Amino acid sequence: MEQPEKELIKEIANLFEDYEEAYVPGEWEAFSQKRKRKYPFFRNILKVAAVLILGFAMLPFLLPKHFKSADQPVVNSSTKPSATKGGGTVNGKNLDKNPAGNIHTLNAGASAERSKVGPPNFPARQHDGLIEDSNIIALKAHEREAAVPLPIVPEQLIASRIMNEELKSSATQGNLTPGKNVETAEEKGTLQIKEGTAAGSVAEKVSTMEFLASESKQTTKKTIARGQLSRWDFGLAFAPSITSTNMNIGGGLTTAYRLSDKFSISSGISLLQLQSAIDVASTAQSKMAVTALSSKELLAVDANIRAIDIPLAIIYNFNKNFYTSAGLSYFNVITEKRSNTYEQASASVQSSADPTTGFASEVRTVVSQTLSEPAQETRLKGNSYLGFFNFAIGRRQNIFNKYNVLIEPFIKIPVGKLSAEDLKLTNSGLKFQFSF
Amino acid sequence: MFLEIIAGLRARDERIQERIYVHYWGYLMGISTRYFKDRNTAKEVVNDSFIKAFRTMYDFKHDNNLEQFQKTFKAWLAKITVHTSLDKIRSKKTLIDYVEEYEESGNGHVAVDDKLFVDDIMKLLFELPDIHRTVFNLYEIEGFNHEEISNMLKIPVSTSRTYLTRAKQKLRDLYKKSIEIS
């Protein structure tokens, strides 16, 4: 039978069970310093995130050239003949070429990019010059999928027709190289741009594409520029609000990025001034005895807070004019002032003697007065919270086709740590926003 | 003290962190130094444990029973420290795969006549291979079972048992030798 080994081993276990070293003074201070160095951004991570969002939001304005050039289609007019099988090159890539020297572009919407010019949007974009875009897309698709002609679908046929009409009309205006015919080959499932003669050089083929690109250049630029601007909104906001006891004001900068026709994300930064009162009834020991003859009762605690509020919200657009948004905001308290209002009651005894009779009498009086004094305690100052849940419904009114005025009833409900604070910070109000 | 901690946690008051740190630092150092001979590493582990604890302690569940809170909060901090220690050991890869084979002495019982001192036992503990000492600490002192140790150290349960047996055997031998010398 195994002997119980509690002697040594058990003694060791007992020895260490509640063993603790003596605290070394200065460890907390060292820890605090080290923590600040180790996690300098931990407390302000949301602040940093918001600044980054704003920074990215400003990029298209600060570096407009970079953003435009990134989106502009580029067609190089390199005319160097390629040694590879098939003949002509555009951008150094092979163009599929039939034995008769005809250029076969793949159907104009055979790539994933074609979805950008899907059926619902196509007619409108036709006037914006995006037909030529589809041409370029066809080229890109060709480059990628040169060996695999894809079956044509009705929308692609439409795109082919439109493109051919454009080509034909351009040819009649003398813009195309004389002697070129353009025809569709819908039955084959591909768009064919035939050259009339076998002498059509690579340079001529490229110049056709160059022509199409240059035709579209102007309108494409405009479309892209308009698209970029419309995705971002910036604005100034002013938001009066009320808590359960006081009127407050706030204001700041806002930005929004359109994700789709229905959804946007918005952020911003605003300065809030919140005034609120503490529910004294819920706090213990509001009444205290100062002396035997007087007592002091805490009637109210008023707090005045200035804070930075950085919201992040998702906006859902019901239609062009109405929207709703929901999100959270980061809340950093910059200043906090509290004042306590007390009711002080003191008893006093007044003695008097009747001069005629000499009879002495005592009158006991209780004097009650209300005092207000600033409180030393600032529980929120310097703290950061995640913060408020924000909900709003808004009305957007476009003015001068360029600017928007937004009127937005909102409610802000403290969540997380902030909701556990003694102040009642739930507030609602009306936000007026001017965006551009 | 504990009422103050409870109130601070409830109010999510960051100032309570200092009280907690000062009160429990020694206890957590006691745990950490069983895993790391180097005091700086042990301190680092304790500080990392406090950082983890401070992040989540405001949501610490308790039933406002003061006595119960003292025990559970202390045990919770200890658990964090043990896990942080194991993370540190893993990150430093100080758990040596090679394990010294001991000769079976056959003696599973060593009586302790005198009072044991922490420093003396620490010296004995640090003569054990890291993996043996870790298993011994986890099983005998922290109270984890072999399955839990197996999961924590990613070793088979049977290996955990073997390491524990060898650790205890080695400790007995070392203890007997230390008595003979003195």
Interface residues (C-beta under 8 A of the other chain):
Chain A: E2 Q3 P4 E5 E7 L8 I9 E11 I12 A13 L15 F16 E17 D18 Y19 E20 E21 A22 Y23 V24 E27 W28 F31 K34 R35 Y39 R379 N383 K417 A420 E421 D422
Chain B: R10 A11 R12 D13 E14 E18 Y21 V22 W25 G26 Y27 M29 G30 T33 R34 K43 N47 F50 I51 Y58 G108 H109 V110 A111 V112 L116 V118 I121 E140 I141 K168 L171 R172 Y175
